[in-house]
Amino acid sequence: MKLLTSLAWLSVWATVALAVPAQEKRVHRHADLSDHAHDDGHGFQYDHEAFLGKEEAKTFDQLTPEESKERLAKIVDRIDTDKDGFVSHSELHYWIKHRQRRYIEENVNKHWNDYDKNQDRKISWEEYKNTTYGYYLDEEFDDIDDKATYKSMLTRDERRFKMADRDRDGIATRDEFKAFLHPEEFDYMRDVVVQETIEDIDKNGDGKINIDEYIGDMFTPENGESEPDWVQTEKKHFSEFRDVNKDGYLDANEVAQWVLPGEVDHAANEATHLIHETDTDKDEKITKKEILANWNMFVGSQATNYGEDLTKRHDEL
């Protein structure tokens, strides 16, 4: 039964909510660079996942520092496509974008065979629905304690599936299924991302988000817990920046500006950041020597942090 696993939107929110500061969890970053906060003062996990991709970063965590540096040297050779001995901004930018696309493709591949039951290289809504909800459909969710929640999940899944299904034939091609799993990556899915965000936060059902709902989505005090400083900052952001028309609410357009903040190229920004931190001679490009001297920014090893026994080894990327 793949009920929770396959509900991509639910798992994404759960993962993001745990991985990053609460006030950031709603923002869809067009790149799946990392769910971690980008704060080099507290570690380089963001940079690792941006540079390697999320899954490959986990592999590097299991390597010794020596193995990590050896693998990194091979990666640098691949990034330097013109073989001039330097990694330029454009080469590093292309590499990071490549890792993002690889993550998305791997995620689609991970789920594809679970749903393509008849192996026709397409996934119909019936295939998806029956694989995801199966037995519970026949029982009309009567065996589930939170019946209303699961019915809501089914409704939301169907709406998102239909939105992703551009030719409206009830069948998702691989690209359409990709849009279903990663709607933030597709312009034509923009409205459903905004709609789902409003539905999640709008507790009184008026179709818009007031400041209490906005803050309540990020922070709910428990047992007399004091309000952290960032809550006041977010309240100020709501009033001064998020609520553009100053009517006290976030409507669909304002939510879109918040959670889908334009075409910011996070891969380009990350390439700039890595070069800035690594380019010791300030010629705006980096050598293998400069990269390896800062290897722990590009790749990671838990051995350097925790001294864990290393049991997992891979020969090649």
C-alpha positions in Angstrom: 0.0 0.0 0.0 1.5 3.3 -1.1 -1.0 5.7 0.4 1.4 8.0 2.2 4.4 7.4 0.1 2.8 8.3 -3.2 1.1 11.5 -2.0 4.0 13.6 -3.1 2.6 16.9 -1.9 2.2 15.6 1.6 5.6 14.1 1.9 7.2 17.3 0.5 5.6 19.5 3.1 6.5 17.1 5.9 10.1 17.0 4.8 10.5 20.7 4.3 8.8 21.5 7.6 11.4 19.4 9.5 14.4 20.5 7.4 14.3 24.3 7.3 13.2 27.2 9.5 9.4 27.3 9.8 9.1 30.7 8.0 10.7 29.3 4.9 8.8 26.0 4.5 6.1 27.3 2.1 8.4 28.9 -0.4 8.9 26.7 -3.5 12.4 27.1 -4.7 12.5 26.4 -8.4 15.6 24.5 -7.9 15.6 21.5 -5.6 19.0 22.7 -4.4 18.4 21.8 -0.8 15.8 21.8 2.0 18.5 23.0 4.4 19.0 26.6 5.3 21.9 28.2 3.4 24.1 29.3 6.4 27.7 28.4 6.0 28.2 29.4 9.6 26.4 26.2 10.6 27.7 23.8 8.0 27.7 23.2 4.3 24.8 20.8 3.9 23.0 23.2 1.5 26.2 23.5 -0.6 26.7 19.7 -0.6 23.2 19.0 -1.9 23.3 21.9 -4.4 26.6 20.7 -5.8 26.0 16.9 -5.7 22.3 16.5 -5.7 20.4 15.3 -2.7 20.9 11.6 -3.1 24.5 11.8 -4.1 25.2 14.0 -1.1 24.0 11.1 1.2 26.5 8.8 -0.5 29.4 11.3 0.1 28.4 11.4 3.8 29.5 7.8 4.1 33.0 8.4 2.6 36.2 9.2 4.4 37.7 12.7 3.7 40.3 11.1 1.4 37.6 9.3 -0.6 35.5 12.4 -0.9 38.5 14.4 -2.2 39.3 11.7 -4.7 35.7 11.7 -6.0 35.6 15.5 -6.1 38.7 15.6 -8.3 37.0 13.4 -10.8 33.9 15.6 -10.7 35.9 18.7 -11.4 37.3 17.1 -14.5 33.7 16.5 -15.7 32.6 20.1 -14.9 35.6 21.6 -16.8 34.0 20.9 -20.2 36.4 23.0 -22.3 39.4 21.4 -20.5 41.2 24.6 -19.9 42.1 23.8 -16.3 39.5 26.2 -14.8 35.9 25.9 -13.7 34.1 29.0 -14.9 30.8 30.3 -13.6 28.9 29.0 -16.6 30.4 25.6 -16.3 29.6 25.4 -12.6 26.1 26.8 -13.2 25.4 24.2 -15.8 26.6 21.4 -13.5 24.3 22.5 -10.7 21.3 22.7 -13.0 22.2 19.3 -14.2 22.1 17.9 -10.7 18.7 19.5 -10.1 17.2 17.9 -13.2 18.8 14.6 -12.2 17.1 14.7 -8.8 13.7 15.3 -10.3 14.2 12.6 -12.9 15.3 10.1 -10.2 12.2 11.0 -8.1 9.9 10.4 -11.1 11.7 7.1 -11.9 11.4 6.1 -8.3 7.6 6.3 -8.4 6.9 5.5 -12.1 6.8 1.7 -12.0 4.7 1.7 -8.9 1.8 3.3 -10.8 2.3 2.2 -14.4 0.7 -1.2 -13.7 0.1 -2.2 -17.3 3.6 -1.1 -18.4 2.3 1.0 -21.3 4.6 3.9 -20.3 1.7 6.0 -19.2 -0.1 6.4 -15.9 -3.9 6.8 -16.0 -5.8 8.5 -13.2 -7.4 5.1 -12.4 -4.0 3.5 -12.1 -2.8 6.2 -9.8 -6.0 6.3 -7.7 -6.3 2.5 -7.3 -2.6 2.1 -6.4 -2.6 4.9 -3.9 -6.0 4.4 -2.2 -6.9 0.8 -3.3 -8.9 -1.0 -0.6 -9.9 2.2 1.1 -11.9 3.3 -2.0 -14.1 0.2 -1.8 -14.7 0.8 1.9 -15.3 4.6 1.3 -12.5 5.3 3.8 -14.7 3.9 6.6 -11.7 2.0 8.1 -9.7 5.2 8.5 -10.0 7.3 11.6 -9.5 10.6 9.8 -11.9 9.9 7.0 -12.4 13.5 6.0 -8.6 14.1 5.6 -8.2 11.2 3.3 -11.2 12.2 1.2 -9.6 15.6 0.9 -6.3 14.0 -0.2 -8.1 12.1 -2.9 -9.9 15.3 -4.1 -6.6 17.2 -4.1 -4.7 14.5 -5.9 -7.4 14.3 -8.6 -7.4 18.0 -9.2 -3.6 18.2 -9.4 -3.6 15.1 -11.8 -6.1 16.8 -14.1 -4.1 20.0 -14.1 -0.9 18.2 -15.0 -2.8 16.2 -17.7 -2.5 18.9 -20.4 -4.3 17.1 -23.2 -7.1 16.1 -20.8 -7.1 12.4 -21.8 -7.0 11.1 -18.2 -3.6 9.7 -18.8 -0.2 11.1 -17.7 2.8 10.9 -19.9 6.2 11.0 -18.1 6.4 14.8 -18.4 2.8 15.2 -17.2 3.5 12.9 -14.2 6.6 14.9 -13.5 4.4 18.0 -13.4 2.1 16.2 -11.0 4.9 15.3 -8.6 6.8 18.6 -9.0 4.2 21.3 -9.9 6.5 24.1 -8.8 8.8 23.3 -11.7 6.1 24.0 -14.3 4.5 27.3 -15.1 1.2 25.8 -16.1 0.9 24.3 -12.6 1.3 27.6 -10.9 -2.4 28.0 -10.0 -2.7 24.7 -8.3 0.4 25.3 -6.2 -1.1 28.6 -5.0 -4.5 27.0 -4.4 -3.1 24.2 -2.3 -1.1 26.6 -0.3 -4.1 28.7 0.5 -6.2 25.6 1.4 -3.5 24.5 3.8 -3.3 27.8 5.7 -6.8 29.3 5.4 -8.5 27.9 8.5 -11.7 30.0 8.3 -12.4 29.0 4.7 -12.7 32.6 3.3 -10.3 31.9 0.5 -7.5 34.2 1.7 -4.9 34.3 4.5 -5.0 36.7 7.4 -2.0 37.4 9.6 -3.0 34.9 12.4 -3.3 32.1 9.8 0.0 33.1 8.3 1.8 33.0 11.6 -0.2 29.9 12.8 1.1 27.9 9.9 4.7 28.6 11.1 4.4 28.7 14.9 1.9 27.6 17.5 3.0 28.0 21.1 2.8 25.0 23.4 2.7 24.9 27.2 3.4 28.6 27.6 6.2 28.6 25.1 7.4 32.1 24.4 7.3 33.6 21.0 10.6 33.4 19.2 12.1 36.6 17.8 11.6 35.6 14.2 7.8 35.6 14.6 7.8 39.4 15.0 10.0 39.6 11.9 7.5 37.5 9.9 4.6 39.7 11.1 6.5 42.7 9.8 7.1 40.9 6.5 3.4 40.1 6.2 2.3 43.7 6.8 5.1 45.4 4.8 5.9 43.0 2.0 3.5 40.1 1.6 0.3 42.1 1.9 0.9 44.2 -1.2 -2.5 46.0 -1.3 -2.6 46.5 2.5 -6.0 45.0 3.0 -4.9 42.7 5.9 -5.1 39.5 3.8 -3.0 37.6 1.3 -5.1 36.8 -1.8 -4.1 34.4 -4.6 -1.8 36.9 -6.4 0.0 37.8 -3.2 0.4 34.1 -2.2 1.9 33.5 -5.6 4.5 36.2 -5.1 5.3 34.7 -1.8 5.6 31.0 -2.5 6.6 31.3 -6.2 9.0 34.2 -6.0 9.7 34.8 -9.7 12.4 33.3 -11.8 15.3 33.6 -9.3 18.1 31.4 -10.6 19.2 29.7 -7.4 21.7 27.5 -9.4 23.4 30.7 -10.7 23.5 32.2 -7.2 25.0 29.0 -5.8 27.7 29.0 -8.5 28.5 32.6 -7.6 28.7 31.7 -4.0 31.0 28.7 -4.4 33.3 30.6 -6.7 33.4 33.6 -4.3 34.3 31.4 -1.3 36.9 29.4 -3.2 38.6 31.7 -5.7 41.7 32.7 -3.7 43.3 34.7 -6.5 40.0 36.5 -7.3 40.2 35.8 -11.1 36.5 34.8 -11.1 37.2 31.2 -11.9 38.5 28.3 -9.9 41.1 25.6 -10.3 41.0 22.0 -9.2 43.6 23.0 -6.5 41.4 25.8 -5.2 38.4 23.5 -5.1 40.2 20.6 -3.4 41.6 23.1 -0.8 37.9 23.8 0.1 36.6 20.3 -0.5 34.4 20.2 2.6 32.3 23.1 1.1 31.6 21.2 -2.1 31.3 17.6 -0.7 30.8 16.2 2.7 31.9 13.4 5.0 30.3 12.5 8.3 33.6 11.0 9.4 35.0 14.5 9.8 32.0 15.5 12.0 31.0 12.4 13.9 33.8 9.8 13.6 31.2 7.3 12.5 32.2 3.8 11.2 32.1 3.9 7.4 30.3 1.0 5.9 29.0 2.2 2.6 31.3 2.5 -0.4 30.7 3.3 -4.1 33.3 3.2 -6.8 31.9 5.7 -9.2 29.2 8.5 -9.4 
